[in-house]
Amino acid sequence: PFSSFFLSTPPIITATATAASIPAGGDACIEALDTTSATGVTFSGNAAIEMPDCDIFSNTSGTNSAIGRGSAAVTANSVGGVGGIQQSNNFTVNAYRPYSPALSDPYSTVNPDPSDMHCTAAALTATTDFGTLASGTNCFSSLSVGSNKTLNIPASYSGPIYINGGGVDFKGTFSCASCTIVLTNTDTSSTATIGTLSTNASANVNITAPTSGTYKGLAIMQDRRAATCTGNFNTINGNSSSLVTGAIYFPNQEVWYNGTGTTTATCTMFVAKRITFTGNSGTSNKFKSLADCSSEGLPSNSTVRMVRLVG
């Protein structure tokens, strides 16, 4: 070789390169965890969803992994899925990403700990007298706020509020700062009864998730042991007076979100087995990107990754 003119021994030339998987897309503000061939994310009726800096992603493998129907109008950075995504006038997006790698569950390691539950047999209602509860009580048989009733959780009760086997039913006004509503059960068996969520259209619900600790970023969570079911068992009727700051996490059941008013620039993340969005005429639901919501405790949830040489 040419180097023999200058060197008595031919040199050995080596090179190394380091590759890394790095985010290449946006973050999923809406993620369906179901891995069957069903439709994971559905937009129907007159639902209007604006999240131009967010991705929508479904882990289902069918030909319609996520779908828009009716007069639904969805603005997002992208809509993608493990299965097929049909292009539609319902979507205004920068990219369609069908047949993508599965997206992981950002809260897969979060599981309610019975040792942290200090329960009373009483329900949590608008008439609950917090002054009479035993010190440390954070667990109730159910949570219910009736029409024209108000329940404001005192600041001293920040953290998880465990619902032990019962459900959550909002018809009136409810507020809770730096807290997580956790539908669970102190029974540790895999078949323990786990309650569901119902939020009436007339309800005014304001929940802000904690920004640290086990339930960081989680506003409402259902135990993953909840029985698998299909339909609108967990309903959220959003309106102009309600604001959920944090993630709504239902890993083994479907969530139905029905917008009945106008919400602006909210830090809300939806992670559920399947998710259906519906809405009435004039409805407009606007959501911030997860990057803009990091101070609220929401995680990065990148939908697209690419391999790049980094060294």
Secondary structure, DSSP 8 states (H G I E B T S, - for coil): -GGGGT-SS---------EEEEE-S-EEEEEE---SSS--EEE-TT-EEEEEEEEEEE---STTSEEE-TT-EEEEEEEEESS-B---TTEEEEEEE-S------TTTT----GGG--B-SS-B-TT--GGGS-TT--EES-EEE-TT-EEE--GGG-EEEEEES--EEESSEEEESSEEEEEE-S--STT-----EEE-TT-EEEEE--SSSTTTTEEEEE-TTS----SSSSEEEE-TT-EEEEEEEEEEEEEEEEE-SEEEEE-EEEEEEEEEEEE-TT-EEEE--SGGGGGGT----B--EEEEE--
